[in-house]
Amino acid sequence: MPGLTAYAGFYEVCSPKKEDYVYVSAASGAVGQLVGQFAKWLGCYVVGSAGSKEKVELLKNKFSFDVAFNYKSQTWLLH
C-alpha cells in the first residue's frame, strides 16, 4: 500500500516536472521515502523533514535527498 499511495500522490496529484523543488514531510516513513525516490528519479530537487538526527542522515546518505532537516530541532521554523 505505501507504494501505491506514494505513486498516486506523486504522479497523479502532485505531477511535478524535472528540476521542480519537492518537499516531503515525514520523509523517513514508508510513503515519504518512496516519494523522495520518485522525485529524485524525475530529476527534482528534494527536501525532506524527519524527527531525528538518525533519520535525517538516512535521508541524505541512503536515499540521496538534496536537503534533509530535523523538524524537532529547527527553531527557525517556529518564528
PDB file of N, CA, C and O in Angstrom:
ATOM      1  N   MET A   1       0.791  -1.202   0.000  1.00  0.00           N
ATOM      2  CA  MET A   1       0.000   0.000   0.000  1.00  0.00           C
ATOM      3  C   MET A   1       0.839   1.275   0.000  1.00  0.00           C
ATOM      4  O   MET A   1       0.444   2.245  -0.647  1.00  0.00           O
ATOM      5  N   PRO A   2       1.986   1.323   0.699  1.00  0.00           N
ATOM      6  CA  PRO A   2       2.764   2.562   0.648  1.00  0.00           C
ATOM      7  C   PRO A   2       3.205   2.920  -0.774  1.00  0.00           C
ATOM      8  O   PRO A   2       3.257   4.094  -1.142  1.00  0.00           O
ATOM      9  N   GLY A   3       3.519   1.902  -1.558  1.00  0.00           N
ATOM     10  CA  GLY A   3       3.954   2.164  -2.929  1.00  0.00           C
ATOM     11  C   GLY A   3       2.866   2.787  -3.778  1.00  0.00           C
ATOM     12  O   GLY A   3       3.121   3.737  -4.518  1.00  0.00           O
ATOM     13  N   LEU A   4       1.671   2.269  -3.678  1.00  0.00           N
ATOM     14  CA  LEU A   4       0.549   2.815  -4.438  1.00  0.00           C
ATOM     15  C   LEU A   4       0.201   4.218  -3.956  1.00  0.00           C
ATOM     16  O   LEU A   4      -0.083   5.100  -4.767  1.00  0.00           O
ATOM     17  N   THR A   5       0.221   4.429  -2.660  1.00  0.00           N
ATOM     18  CA  THR A   5      -0.055   5.753  -2.105  1.00  0.00           C
ATOM     19  C   THR A   5       0.973   6.769  -2.581  1.00  0.00           C
ATOM     20  O   THR A   5       0.617   7.869  -3.004  1.00  0.00           O
ATOM     21  N   ALA A   6       2.255   6.398  -2.512  1.00  0.00           N
ATOM     22  CA  ALA A   6       3.320   7.300  -2.948  1.00  0.00           C
ATOM     23  C   ALA A   6       3.223   7.584  -4.439  1.00  0.00           C
ATOM     24  O   ALA A   6       3.369   8.730  -4.864  1.00  0.00           O
ATOM     25  N   TYR A   7       2.980   6.560  -5.229  1.00  0.00           N
ATOM     26  CA  TYR A   7       2.894   6.730  -6.681  1.00  0.00           C
ATOM     27  C   TYR A   7       1.727   7.639  -7.056  1.00  0.00           C
ATOM     28  O   TYR A   7       1.896   8.595  -7.813  1.00  0.00           O
ATOM     29  N   ALA A   8       0.557   7.342  -6.530  1.00  0.00           N
ATOM     30  CA  ALA A   8      -0.626   8.125  -6.873  1.00  0.00           C
ATOM     31  C   ALA A   8      -0.495   9.567  -6.394  1.00  0.00           C
ATOM     32  O   ALA A   8      -0.838  10.499  -7.120  1.00  0.00           O
ATOM     33  N   GLY A   9      -0.004   9.746  -5.190  1.00  0.00           N
ATOM     34  CA  GLY A   9       0.156  11.092  -4.669  1.00  0.00           C
ATOM     35  C   GLY A   9       1.170  11.904  -5.444  1.00  0.00           C
ATOM     36  O   GLY A   9       0.968  13.092  -5.696  1.00  0.00           O
ATOM     37  N   PHE A  10       2.257  11.264  -5.821  1.00  0.00           N
ATOM     38  CA  PHE A  10       3.320  11.995  -6.521  1.00  0.00           C
ATOM     39  C   PHE A  10       2.988  12.247  -7.986  1.00  0.00           C
ATOM     40  O   PHE A  10       3.047  13.384  -8.453  1.00  0.00           O
ATOM     41  N   TYR A  11       2.643  11.197  -8.703  1.00  0.00           N
ATOM     42  CA  TYR A  11       2.441  11.345 -10.144  1.00  0.00           C
ATOM     43  C   TYR A  11       1.056  11.834 -10.532  1.00  0.00           C
ATOM     44  O   TYR A  11       0.918  12.585 -11.498  1.00  0.00           O
ATOM     45  N   GLU A  12       0.023  11.421  -9.795  1.00  0.00           N
ATOM     46  CA  GLU A  12      -1.341  11.790 -10.174  1.00  0.00           C
ATOM     47  C   GLU A  12      -1.795  13.110  -9.547  1.00  0.00           C
ATOM     48  O   GLU A  12      -2.490  13.892 -10.194  1.00  0.00           O
ATOM     49  N   VAL A  13      -1.412  13.361  -8.306  1.00  0.00           N
ATOM     50  CA  VAL A  13      -1.862  14.573  -7.623  1.00  0.00           C
ATOM     51  C   VAL A  13      -0.847  15.702  -7.773  1.00  0.00           C
ATOM     52  O   VAL A  13      -1.206  16.817  -8.154  1.00  0.00           O
ATOM     53  N   CYS A  14       0.392  15.422  -7.481  1.00  0.00           N
ATOM     54  CA  CYS A  14       1.435  16.450  -7.490  1.00  0.00           C
ATOM     55  C   CYS A  14       1.887  16.812  -8.912  1.00  0.00           C
ATOM     56  O   CYS A  14       1.960  17.991  -9.257  1.00  0.00           O
ATOM     57  N   SER A  15       2.180  15.827  -9.715  1.00  0.00           N
ATOM     58  CA  SER A  15       2.615  15.986 -11.111  1.00  0.00           C
ATOM     59  C   SER A  15       3.765  16.975 -11.305  1.00  0.00           C
ATOM     60  O   SER A  15       3.652  17.877 -12.136  1.00  0.00           O
ATOM     61  N   PRO A  16       4.868  16.833 -10.564  1.00  0.00           N
ATOM     62  CA  PRO A  16       5.984  17.765 -10.762  1.00  0.00           C
ATOM     63  C   PRO A  16       6.720  17.501 -12.067  1.00  0.00           C
ATOM     64  O   PRO A  16       6.561  16.458 -12.701  1.00  0.00           O
ATOM     65  N   LYS A  17       7.523  18.474 -12.441  1.00  0.00           N
ATOM     66  CA  LYS A  17       8.347  18.369 -13.638  1.00  0.00           C
ATOM     67  C   LYS A  17       9.818  18.371 -13.228  1.00  0.00           C
ATOM     68  O   LYS A  17      10.162  18.731 -12.102  1.00  0.00           O
ATOM     69  N   LYS A  18      10.664  17.971 -14.146  1.00  0.00           N
ATOM     70  CA  LYS A  18      12.097  17.944 -13.894  1.00  0.00           C
ATOM     71  C   LYS A  18      12.552  19.313 -13.399  1.00  0.00           C
ATOM     72  O   LYS A  18      12.117  20.347 -13.906  1.00  0.00           O
ATOM     73  N   GLU A  19      13.426  19.302 -12.408  1.00  0.00           N
ATOM     74  CA  GLU A  19      14.020  20.476 -11.782  1.00  0.00           C
ATOM     75  C   GLU A  19      13.076  21.246 -10.863  1.00  0.00           C
ATOM     76  O   GLU A  19      13.441  22.319 -10.382  1.00  0.00           O
ATOM     77  N   ASP A  20      11.872  20.730 -10.605  1.00  0.00           N
ATOM     78  CA  ASP A  20      10.996  21.326  -9.606  1.00  0.00           C
ATOM     79  C   ASP A  20      11.556  21.023  -8.214  1.00  0.00           C
ATOM     80  O   ASP A  20      12.318  20.074  -8.030  1.00  0.00           O
ATOM     81  N   TYR A  21      11.167  21.838  -7.251  1.00  0.00           N
ATOM     82  CA  TYR A  21      11.503  21.595  -5.856  1.00  0.00           C
ATOM     83  C   TYR A  21      10.372  20.790  -5.237  1.00  0.00           C
ATOM     84  O   TYR A  21       9.202  21.145  -5.379  1.00  0.00           O
ATOM     85  N   VAL A  22      10.722  19.700  -4.546  1.00  0.00           N
ATOM     86  CA  VAL A  22       9.728  18.844  -3.907  1.00  0.00           C
ATOM     87  C   VAL A  22      10.058  18.746  -2.419  1.00  0.00           C
ATOM     88  O   VAL A  22      11.162  18.351  -2.044  1.00  0.00           O
ATOM     89  N   TYR A  23       9.092  19.108  -1.578  1.00  0.00           N
ATOM     90  CA  TYR A  23       9.249  18.975  -0.129  1.00  0.00           C
ATOM     91  C   TYR A  23       8.453  17.763   0.332  1.00  0.00           C
ATOM     92  O   TYR A  23       7.278  17.616  -0.006  1.00  0.00           O
ATOM     93  N   VAL A  24       9.097  16.897   1.103  1.00  0.00           N
ATOM     94  CA  VAL A  24       8.450  15.690   1.620  1.00  0.00           C
ATOM     95  C   VAL A  24       8.443  15.755   3.144  1.00  0.00           C
ATOM     96  O   VAL A  24       9.495  15.689   3.779  1.00  0.00           O
ATOM     97  N   SER A  25       7.256  15.885   3.723  1.00  0.00           N
ATOM     98  CA  SER A  25       7.102  15.842   5.168  1.00  0.00           C
ATOM     99  C   SER A  25       7.066  14.379   5.602  1.00  0.00           C
ATOM    100  O   SER A  25       6.565  13.526   4.869  1.00  0.00           O
ATOM    101  N   ALA A  26       7.591  14.089   6.784  1.00  0.00           N
ATOM    102  CA  ALA A  26       7.683  12.699   7.259  1.00  0.00           C
ATOM    103  C   ALA A  26       8.401  11.833   6.230  1.00  0.00           C
ATOM    104  O   ALA A  26       7.970  10.727   5.905  1.00  0.00           O
ATOM    105  N   ALA A  27       9.500  12.367   5.733  1.00  0.00           N
ATOM    106  CA  ALA A  27      10.222  11.743   4.623  1.00  0.00           C
ATOM    107  C   ALA A  27      10.862  10.401   4.960  1.00  0.00           C
ATOM    108  O   ALA A  27      11.196   9.638   4.054  1.00  0.00           O
ATOM    109  N   SER A  28      11.036  10.104   6.224  1.00  0.00           N
ATOM    110  CA  SER A  28      11.657   8.820   6.570  1.00  0.00           C
ATOM    111  C   SER A  28      10.636   7.703   6.714  1.00  0.00           C
ATOM    112  O   SER A  28      11.014   6.557   6.961  1.00  0.00           O
ATOM    113  N   GLY A  29       9.366   8.002   6.568  1.00  0.00           N
ATOM    114  CA  GLY A  29       8.328   6.969   6.618  1.00  0.00           C
ATOM    115  C   GLY A  29       8.250   6.205   5.313  1.00  0.00           C
ATOM    116  O   GLY A  29       8.927   6.545   4.343  1.00  0.00           O
ATOM    117  N   ALA A  30       7.436   5.187   5.291  1.00  0.00           N
ATOM    118  CA  ALA A  30       7.340   4.314   4.117  1.00  0.00           C
ATOM    119  C   ALA A  30       6.925   5.070   2.862  1.00  0.00           C
ATOM    120  O   ALA A  30       7.522   4.879   1.803  1.00  0.00           O
ATOM    121  N   VAL A  31       5.926   5.913   2.962  1.00  0.00           N
ATOM    122  CA  VAL A  31       5.453   6.667   1.795  1.00  0.00           C
ATOM    123  C   VAL A  31       6.439   7.776   1.443  1.00  0.00           C
ATOM    124  O   VAL A  31       6.756   7.979   0.270  1.00  0.00           O
ATOM    125  N   GLY A  32       6.924   8.493   2.456  1.00  0.00           N
ATOM    126  CA  GLY A  32       7.850   9.600   2.216  1.00  0.00           C
ATOM    127  C   GLY A  32       9.131   9.184   1.527  1.00  0.00           C
ATOM    128  O   GLY A  32       9.623   9.890   0.647  1.00  0.00           O
ATOM    129  N   GLN A  33       9.678   8.038   1.921  1.00  0.00           N
ATOM    130  CA  GLN A  33      10.901   7.536   1.276  1.00  0.00           C
ATOM    131  C   GLN A  33      10.665   7.310  -0.213  1.00  0.00           C
ATOM    132  O   GLN A  33      11.499   7.666  -1.046  1.00  0.00           O
ATOM    133  N   LEU A  34       9.537   6.724  -0.532  1.00  0.00           N
ATOM    134  CA  LEU A  34       9.233   6.434  -1.935  1.00  0.00           C
ATOM    135  C   LEU A  34       8.978   7.705  -2.728  1.00  0.00           C
ATOM    136  O   LEU A  34       9.436   7.828  -3.864  1.00  0.00           O
ATOM    137  N   VAL A  35       8.259   8.645  -2.147  1.00  0.00           N
ATOM    138  CA  VAL A  35       8.018   9.912  -2.839  1.00  0.00           C
ATOM    139  C   VAL A  35       9.346  10.601  -3.130  1.00  0.00           C
ATOM    140  O   VAL A  35       9.547  11.138  -4.220  1.00  0.00           O
ATOM    141  N   GLY A  36      10.244  10.585  -2.162  1.00  0.00           N
ATOM    142  CA  GLY A  36      11.560  11.176  -2.382  1.00  0.00           C
ATOM    143  C   GLY A  36      12.321  10.500  -3.512  1.00  0.00           C
ATOM    144  O   GLY A  36      12.972  11.172  -4.312  1.00  0.00           O
ATOM    145  N   GLN A  37      12.245   9.186  -3.582  1.00  0.00           N
ATOM    146  CA  GLN A  37      12.920   8.454  -4.653  1.00  0.00           C
ATOM    147  C   GLN A  37      12.293   8.751  -6.014  1.00  0.00           C
ATOM    148  O   GLN A  37      13.008   8.941  -6.998  1.00  0.00           O
ATOM    149  N   PHE A  38      10.973   8.792  -6.075  1.00  0.00           N
ATOM    150  CA  PHE A  38      10.309   9.148  -7.340  1.00  0.00           C
ATOM    151  C   PHE A  38      10.753  10.532  -7.799  1.00  0.00           C
ATOM    152  O   PHE A  38      11.029  10.748  -8.979  1.00  0.00           O
ATOM    153  N   ALA A  39      10.818  11.462  -6.857  1.00  0.00           N
ATOM    154  CA  ALA A  39      11.217  12.830  -7.193  1.00  0.00           C
ATOM    155  C   ALA A  39      12.658  12.886  -7.696  1.00  0.00           C
ATOM    156  O   ALA A  39      12.953  13.586  -8.664  1.00  0.00           O
ATOM    157  N   LYS A  40      13.556  12.149  -7.038  1.00  0.00           N
ATOM    158  CA  LYS A  40      14.948  12.125  -7.490  1.00  0.00           C
ATOM    159  C   LYS A  40      15.061  11.521  -8.877  1.00  0.00           C
ATOM    160  O   LYS A  40      15.791  12.041  -9.722  1.00  0.00           O
ATOM    161  N   TRP A  41      14.346  10.425  -9.125  1.00  0.00           N
ATOM    162  CA  TRP A  41      14.392   9.791 -10.452  1.00  0.00           C
ATOM    163  C   TRP A  41      13.885  10.721 -11.543  1.00  0.00           C
ATOM    164  O   TRP A  41      14.342  10.664 -12.684  1.00  0.00           O
ATOM    165  N   LEU A  42      12.939  11.574 -11.180  1.00  0.00           N
ATOM    166  CA  LEU A  42      12.385  12.517 -12.148  1.00  0.00           C
ATOM    167  C   LEU A  42      13.315  13.708 -12.379  1.00  0.00           C
ATOM    168  O   LEU A  42      13.153  14.445 -13.352  1.00  0.00           O
ATOM    169  N   GLY A  43      14.285  13.895 -11.488  1.00  0.00           N
ATOM    170  CA  GLY A  43      15.235  14.995 -11.643  1.00  0.00           C
ATOM    171  C   GLY A  43      14.863  16.225 -10.844  1.00  0.00           C
ATOM    172  O   GLY A  43      15.271  17.334 -11.188  1.00  0.00           O
ATOM    173  N   CYS A  44      14.094  16.047  -9.781  1.00  0.00           N
ATOM    174  CA  CYS A  44      13.688  17.153  -8.921  1.00  0.00           C
ATOM    175  C   CYS A  44      14.716  17.391  -7.819  1.00  0.00           C
ATOM    176  O   CYS A  44      15.535  16.522  -7.520  1.00  0.00           O
ATOM    177  N   TYR A  45      14.662  18.570  -7.226  1.00  0.00           N
ATOM    178  CA  TYR A  45      15.446  18.899  -6.047  1.00  0.00           C
ATOM    179  C   TYR A  45      14.585  18.525  -4.857  1.00  0.00           C
ATOM    180  O   TYR A  45      13.482  19.051  -4.708  1.00  0.00           O
ATOM    181  N   VAL A  46      15.067  17.620  -3.998  1.00  0.00           N
ATOM    182  CA  VAL A  46      14.229  17.030  -2.953  1.00  0.00           C
ATOM    183  C   VAL A  46      14.672  17.476  -1.564  1.00  0.00           C
ATOM    184  O   VAL A  46      15.838  17.344  -1.191  1.00  0.00           O
ATOM    185  N   VAL A  47      13.714  18.006  -0.810  1.00  0.00           N
ATOM    186  CA  VAL A  47      13.919  18.423   0.576  1.00  0.00           C
ATOM    187  C   VAL A  47      12.997  17.593   1.448  1.00  0.00           C
ATOM    188  O   VAL A  47      11.803  17.485   1.169  1.00  0.00           O
ATOM    189  N   GLY A  48      13.548  17.004   2.507  1.00  0.00           N
ATOM    190  CA  GLY A  48      12.724  16.178   3.388  1.00  0.00           C
ATOM    191  C   GLY A  48      12.905  16.536   4.850  1.00  0.00           C
ATOM    192  O   GLY A  48      13.967  17.003   5.263  1.00  0.00           O
ATOM    193  N   SER A  49      11.860  16.313   5.624  1.00  0.00           N
ATOM    194  CA  SER A  49      11.958  16.525   7.067  1.00  0.00           C
ATOM    195  C   SER A  49      11.721  15.212   7.797  1.00  0.00           C
ATOM    196  O   SER A  49      10.956  14.354   7.354  1.00  0.00           O
ATOM    197  N   ALA A  50      12.398  15.085   8.924  1.00  0.00           N
ATOM    198  CA  ALA A  50      12.266  13.884   9.756  1.00  0.00           C
ATOM    199  C   ALA A  50      12.414  14.305  11.215  1.00  0.00           C
ATOM    200  O   ALA A  50      12.773  15.448  11.500  1.00  0.00           O
ATOM    201  N   GLY A  51      12.141  13.399  12.123  1.00  0.00           N
ATOM    202  CA  GLY A  51      12.108  13.730  13.537  1.00  0.00           C
ATOM    203  C   GLY A  51      13.322  13.366  14.361  1.00  0.00           C
ATOM    204  O   GLY A  51      13.291  13.503  15.584  1.00  0.00           O
ATOM    205  N   SER A  52      14.398  12.904  13.731  1.00  0.00           N
ATOM    206  CA  SER A  52      15.617  12.598  14.494  1.00  0.00           C
ATOM    207  C   SER A  52      16.846  12.754  13.611  1.00  0.00           C
ATOM    208  O   SER A  52      16.764  12.740  12.383  1.00  0.00           O
ATOM    209  N   LYS A  53      17.987  12.903  14.275  1.00  0.00           N
ATOM    210  CA  LYS A  53      19.257  13.049  13.556  1.00  0.00           C
ATOM    211  C   LYS A  53      19.543  11.806  12.707  1.00  0.00           C
ATOM    212  O   LYS A  53      20.028  11.915  11.581  1.00  0.00           O
ATOM    213  N   GLU A  54      19.241  10.634  13.253  1.00  0.00           N
ATOM    214  CA  GLU A  54      19.498   9.385  12.532  1.00  0.00           C
ATOM    215  C   GLU A  54      18.663   9.300  11.252  1.00  0.00           C
ATOM    216  O   GLU A  54      19.157   8.863  10.213  1.00  0.00           O
ATOM    217  N   LYS A  55      17.415   9.712  11.333  1.00  0.00           N
ATOM    218  CA  LYS A  55      16.546   9.677  10.153  1.00  0.00           C
ATOM    219  C   LYS A  55      16.984  10.692   9.100  1.00  0.00           C
ATOM    220  O   LYS A  55      16.896  10.431   7.901  1.00  0.00           O
ATOM    221  N   VAL A  56      17.452  11.839   9.555  1.00  0.00           N
ATOM    222  CA  VAL A  56      17.967  12.849   8.623  1.00  0.00           C
ATOM    223  C   VAL A  56      19.178  12.296   7.875  1.00  0.00           C
ATOM    224  O   VAL A  56      19.287  12.457   6.660  1.00  0.00           O
ATOM    225  N   GLU A  57      20.080  11.651   8.598  1.00  0.00           N
ATOM    226  CA  GLU A  57      21.258  11.056   7.966  1.00  0.00           C
ATOM    227  C   GLU A  57      20.851   9.973   6.968  1.00  0.00           C
ATOM    228  O   GLU A  57      21.452   9.866   5.899  1.00  0.00           O
ATOM    229  N   LEU A  58      19.854   9.180   7.296  1.00  0.00           N
ATOM    230  CA  LEU A  58      19.342   8.161   6.386  1.00  0.00           C
ATOM    231  C   LEU A  58      18.831   8.803   5.088  1.00  0.00           C
ATOM    232  O   LEU A  58      19.120   8.315   3.995  1.00  0.00           O
ATOM    233  N   LEU A  59      18.088   9.874   5.213  1.00  0.00           N
ATOM    234  CA  LEU A  59      17.548  10.545   4.028  1.00  0.00           C
ATOM    235  C   LEU A  59      18.660  11.076   3.128  1.00  0.00           C
ATOM    236  O   LEU A  59      18.604  10.937   1.906  1.00  0.00           O
ATOM    237  N   LYS A  60      19.657  11.677   3.740  1.00  0.00           N
ATOM    238  CA  LYS A  60      20.743  12.267   2.940  1.00  0.00           C
ATOM    239  C   LYS A  60      21.690  11.216   2.371  1.00  0.00           C
ATOM    240  O   LYS A  60      22.083  11.295   1.207  1.00  0.00           O
ATOM    241  N   ASN A  61      22.057  10.228   3.194  1.00  0.00           N
ATOM    242  CA  ASN A  61      23.093   9.284   2.783  1.00  0.00           C
ATOM    243  C   ASN A  61      22.577   8.076   2.009  1.00  0.00           C
ATOM    244  O   ASN A  61      23.233   7.629   1.068  1.00  0.00           O
ATOM    245  N   LYS A  62      21.441   7.548   2.374  1.00  0.00           N
ATOM    246  CA  LYS A  62      20.935   6.348   1.708  1.00  0.00           C
ATOM    247  C   LYS A  62      19.955   6.676   0.578  1.00  0.00           C
ATOM    248  O   LYS A  62      19.974   6.041  -0.477  1.00  0.00           O
ATOM    249  N   PHE A  63      19.098   7.678   0.815  1.00  0.00           N
ATOM    250  CA  PHE A  63      18.065   7.986  -0.178  1.00  0.00           C
ATOM    251  C   PHE A  63      18.388   9.193  -1.034  1.00  0.00           C
ATOM    252  O   PHE A  63      17.584   9.580  -1.883  1.00  0.00           O
ATOM    253  N   SER A  64      19.552   9.798  -0.830  1.00  0.00           N
ATOM    254  CA  SER A  64      20.071  10.883  -1.666  1.00  0.00           C
ATOM    255  C   SER A  64      19.176  12.117  -1.751  1.00  0.00           C
ATOM    256  O   SER A  64      19.125  12.775  -2.790  1.00  0.00           O
ATOM    257  N   PHE A  65      18.472  12.435  -0.668  1.00  0.00           N
ATOM    258  CA  PHE A  65      17.736  13.699  -0.638  1.00  0.00           C
ATOM    259  C   PHE A  65      18.749  14.832  -0.737  1.00  0.00           C
ATOM    260  O   PHE A  65      19.845  14.737  -0.185  1.00  0.00           O
ATOM    261  N   ASP A  66      18.394  15.885  -1.427  1.00  0.00           N
ATOM    262  CA  ASP A  66      19.316  17.009  -1.569  1.00  0.00           C
ATOM    263  C   ASP A  66      19.504  17.737  -0.242  1.00  0.00           C
ATOM    264  O   ASP A  66      20.614  18.149   0.096  1.00  0.00           O
ATOM    265  N   VAL A  67      18.423  17.892   0.502  1.00  0.00           N
ATOM    266  CA  VAL A  67      18.458  18.526   1.814  1.00  0.00           C
ATOM    267  C   VAL A  67      17.514  17.765   2.728  1.00  0.00           C
ATOM    268  O   VAL A  67      16.429  17.359   2.313  1.00  0.00           O
ATOM    269  N   ALA A  68      17.929  17.574   3.972  1.00  0.00           N
ATOM    270  CA  ALA A  68      17.052  16.970   4.973  1.00  0.00           C
ATOM    271  C   ALA A  68      17.314  17.669   6.295  1.00  0.00           C
ATOM    272  O   ALA A  68      18.448  18.037   6.601  1.00  0.00           O
ATOM    273  N   PHE A  69      16.255  17.849   7.080  1.00  0.00           N
ATOM    274  CA  PHE A  69      16.414  18.513   8.364  1.00  0.00           C
ATOM    275  C   PHE A  69      15.514  17.881   9.407  1.00  0.00           C
ATOM    276  O   PHE A  69      14.501  17.256   9.094  1.00  0.00           O
ATOM    277  N   ASN A  70      15.913  18.063  10.656  1.00  0.00           N
ATOM    278  CA  ASN A  70      15.162  17.561  11.797  1.00  0.00           C
ATOM    279  C   ASN A  70      14.195  18.655  12.226  1.00  0.00           C
ATOM    280  O   ASN A  70      14.618  19.678  12.766  1.00  0.00           O
ATOM    281  N   TYR A  71      12.931  18.457  11.997  1.00  0.00           N
ATOM    282  CA  TYR A  71      11.942  19.485  12.315  1.00  0.00           C
ATOM    283  C   TYR A  71      11.809  19.725  13.819  1.00  0.00           C
ATOM    284  O   TYR A  71      11.311  20.771  14.236  1.00  0.00           O
ATOM    285  N   LYS A  72      12.245  18.772  14.628  1.00  0.00           N
ATOM    286  CA  LYS A  72      12.163  18.948  16.080  1.00  0.00           C
ATOM    287  C   LYS A  72      13.252  19.862  16.629  1.00  0.00           C
ATOM    288  O   LYS A  72      13.094  20.421  17.714  1.00  0.00           O
ATOM    289  N   SER A  73      14.344  20.021  15.906  1.00  0.00           N
ATOM    290  CA  SER A  73      15.446  20.847  16.394  1.00  0.00           C
ATOM    291  C   SER A  73      15.610  22.139  15.614  1.00  0.00           C
ATOM    292  O   SER A  73      16.555  22.887  15.865  1.00  0.00           O
ATOM    293  N   GLN A  74      14.735  22.416  14.695  1.00  0.00           N
ATOM    294  CA  GLN A  74      14.823  23.641  13.908  1.00  0.00           C
ATOM    295  C   GLN A  74      13.985  24.746  14.558  1.00  0.00           C
ATOM    296  O   GLN A  74      12.769  24.798  14.374  1.00  0.00           O
ATOM    297  N   THR A  75      14.626  25.608  15.301  1.00  0.00           N
ATOM    298  CA  THR A  75      13.889  26.673  15.998  1.00  0.00           C
ATOM    299  C   THR A  75      13.403  27.751  15.039  1.00  0.00           C
ATOM    300  O   THR A  75      12.424  28.434  15.341  1.00  0.00           O
ATOM    301  N   TRP A  76      14.046  27.923  13.907  1.00  0.00           N
ATOM    302  CA  TRP A  76      13.624  28.956  12.951  1.00  0.00           C
ATOM    303  C   TRP A  76      12.263  28.640  12.348  1.00  0.00           C
ATOM    304  O   TRP A  76      11.610  29.534  11.810  1.00  0.00           O
ATOM    305  N   LEU A  77      11.822  27.392  12.426  1.00  0.00           N
ATOM    306  CA  LEU A  77      10.503  27.047  11.905  1.00  0.00           C
ATOM    307  C   LEU A  77       9.388  27.579  12.784  1.00  0.00           C
ATOM    308  O   LEU A  77       8.246  27.696  12.340  1.00  0.00           O
ATOM    309  N   LEU A  78       9.705  27.899  14.015  1.00  0.00           N
ATOM    310  CA  LEU A  78       8.687  28.336  14.955  1.00  0.00           C
ATOM    311  C   LEU A  78       8.419  29.834  14.890  1.00  0.00           C
ATOM    312  O   LEU A  78       7.462  30.301  15.508  1.00  0.00           O
ATOM    313  N   HIS A  79       9.213  30.591  14.178  1.00  0.00           N
ATOM    314  CA  HIS A  79       9.057  32.058  14.147  1.00  0.00           C
ATOM    315  C   HIS A  79       8.267  32.498  12.943  1.00  0.00           C
ATOM    316  O   HIS A  79       8.040  33.694  12.758  1.00  0.00           O
TER     317      HIS A  79
END
